[in-house]
Amino acid sequence: MTETNKVISLSEYQKWTDETAIYPDAGKKTIQELMYCGLGISSEAGEMANYIKKLYRDGDTPELRQLIRDELGDILWYAARTAEALDVSLDDVMQKNYAKLNSRKARGVLKGSGDNR
């Protein structure tokens, strides 16, 4: 198995992003780093939304789906860097979100709005 198609865990991926984090305050866990990563997530999500809009407008194609997948990968990278800047693991973030949504499901409040459901 080559390095480019190696299967890695979420925590391994998060740690690996240290090697590709080249931006102001990378790895310093500063507000500026959080701002950079938050803006990066927003930017990549906007690019993904644009491809989804094109898929809706122009029709479903494998090429557009690949572009959406690529942007989703970029969002994951920024999420990993945001977690690093917050000094938390993506595994922990995922576990807490899993527990929160399971609780809402059990209580029948998946629908609706607000964080405190």
N, C-alpha and C positions, 0 to 999 in steps of 0.2 A: 504494500500500500504506500503510495507516495504521500509526501507531506501535504499536497494540495487536496487530496480526497480522504485524509485521515479523519476518522470519527472522533470527535471530542465532546466533552461534557460542557454544560453551560458555564460552570465555574472555570474550567480550563480556557474556554473562549474568553471569558472576562479577563483572566490573567494575561492571556496572549495579547489582548488589545493594548497592553502597555508598550509592546514592541512597535505598534503602528500609530501611537498617539503623538502626533507632531503638531502642536498648537500652543498658543500662549498659556502658561501655567499648567501644562499637562502634568498630571500626577501630583500636583501640589494641594489638591482638595480645597481650593479657594472658591470664593463666590464667582470670580471671573471664570474659573474653569466650569463651574455649574452653568453660568450664563452661556458660555461657548457651546457646551453640550446640549443645553435646552434649545438654543437656537438651531443647532444642527439637527436635532430630532424634528423640530418644526419644519425646517427646510426640506428634509428628506420626506416627511409625511406629505408635504405639499406636492413634491414631485410624484409621489405614489398616487395621490389623489388625482393629479392631472392625467396620469396614464389610465386610471380607472374611469375617469370622465371620457377619455378617448375610446376606451373599450365599450362603454355604454353608447356613445355617439356613433362610432364607426363600425362597431361589431367586434365580437370576440375573436382574437387571433392568438396563436401560440407566442408570437413575438411580443405582443403587448403583455401577456401573462408573464413572460420572462422579465420584461422591464419592471413590472410590479414586484416580482420576486427579488430582483436586484435591489430595488429601493427598500424593500422590507429588510434585506440584509444590512443596508446602511443604517436603517433605524435601529436594528439590533446592536450594531456597533456603538452608536451614540448612547443607547440605553445602557450598555455595558460600561461605557466611559462615565456616564452619569452615576451609576452605582459605585464605581471606583471613587469618584469625587465625593460621594456621600459616605464612603468607607463602609458600604454594605455589599453583600453578595447578591447577585441576581437570583441565586437559588433561594435565598431568604425572601427576596421581593416576590418571587413566584409562589413560594409556599404561603406567604401571608395573603396574597391575592386569591389563591386557591381556597384557603380557609374562609375568607370573607365571602366569596361567591357561593361556596357550599352552604354557608350559614344563611345567606339570602335565599338560596334555593329551598332550603329546608323550611324556612319561614314563609315562603311564597311571596317574597318581595323582590324578585329579580327585576320585574318591571317597575317603573316609577323613576323618580329622580331624587337626588340628594345622596350624600355620602352616608348619612346616619339612618340606614334602613334596616 
